[in-house]
Amino acid sequence: MKKILLSLCVALVCGGSLHAQSDYSNRQQLAQRVAALAKSHPKYVKTQSLAKTAGGSDIWLITIGTGQTDQKPAVAVVGGVEGKHLLGVELAIGFAEKLLADVQSDRIQGLLGDQTFYVFPNMSPDATEQYFAALQYERSGNASKADYDRDGQVGEDGYDDLDGDGKITFIRVEDAIGTHIINPDEPRSLIPADLSKGQTGQYLLFTEGIDNDKDGAFNEDGEEGIHFNKNATYRYKNFVPGAGEHAVSEVENRALFDFLYDAFNVYAVVSFGPYNNLSVPEQAGRGGEEQPQLGRRPGGRKITSWSAQDVKANAFVSEQYNKITGTAGAPKTAAGEGNFAEWAYYHYGRFSFSTPGWWVPAPKPDSTGRNRSANNSAADPVATYLKWAAAEGITNTFSEWKAIEHPDFPGKRVEVGGIHPFVLTNPPYALVSDIVDRHTDFVVALANMAPKLEVVDLKTEKLDNGLTRVSLKVFNAGLLPNLTQVGERSYFLKRIAVNVQTTGSQQVVSGRKTQTLDAIGGREAVELSWLVQGSGKLNITAGSVSTGTQTVEVTL
């Protein structure tokens, strides 16, 4: 009875439905969860579809906040960055659900009084639908038509389900010029042969299928189109499968970027995707020195790495992330060309924090205190997963190898089998709720680090000839700077504006009546002063949409 009541409570908390979630959400279920949030919390939630993809999927935006949400500092939370990363969708929509489930608490009431959250649950809805299709395979591209192999035909060489199990796994072919060997620590898995260790390949390894167009490549031109996470402007690379004909060619990218460029109040972007600069923060100079950039004024430089100041902020946020989420052993990740997380920093100019949220835990040491398979497992995520799955009692995620006849390899031993799609990047759904809880706590903690403007230490000093010296400090009470250093170099982002509003015969004779300030670091201040002639009262206003605004009254 207790278990039943607990399940009902969880269902009610996650959107007002009595239907308990048992697996990742398809697009219909996601739409229902989005609608449930708007219906259950009309005071705090507004939802809209920014666009329809080529496959007919909605690109949802959930705005969470009160009052004039576009005039309050905001965090953008983005899921579905990578189509095969279903957990990213759950982390984004789950964040919205968990946050609103606690909306009556003082901490969330206070937070939503000061800040806004823009949640984009799934930026790759065409791709994530492949998880729910009759033929399941890992997909990153949308439903746009794309000629991956550039042979003038579209979709002529997709995957083939050779064993009829509804899942695309792998085929291995015994061959004298093979590139892979069986992992000696996990015979179900193959690893690349290492010539430096005297290893000679025994197998060719392909994704399950047939060379339908007889061009020597397997499954290279199927139904999937353009990747959201390859179509951004930063480090965009042409003529790469999945990248699109040009940067921001896809409706998904245009819809998100158009919205974000108008959202001047966003100070940070949290993306749930393959890149990870939260477990291990960025390093200054990671991309090398700044390089000359064509088309800029003489002396202009292209930024290719995070600045030292922004790296310090990232390191602090990373420390909090690891502490709050309790994650450890994150694998090293590299950001690919045209990826979203780097775009958010280098071209959008905001703090960009990205994490996959989960990865296969590293194998525990054996009875000797050592991990015999550590070296091979580091290069073999399949072996790592199989060991972890066995320890957790997880089954039905691997198909044993079985011999088949293959038309492209007559007379050779060919076997089909291997790890199932999606399991290396997505945990069993039973683990998702706890992962969402911890990452919701992190995003809330990040919001509490937000830049927050305060006017402090206001002083007036009477001088001769009817003059008054007015001085104050513009203080960033938050822990994050109000601008990244790359954002500070952009003329597009909104700086803190300070305006002295005089009345009657008052006149500012020294100091600028209206001015903007460069970035102010967390818990740092800028001191300003003016000489004002006249008497009576005047107002001084300071702020921006990403820091909040404060007005103080001064008596001369």
Summary of the structure (lengths in Angstrom):
residues: 556
radius of gyration: 27.4
end to end distance: 70.6
largest distance: 104.1
contacts: 1828
relative contact order: 0.12
helix: 26%
strand: 25%
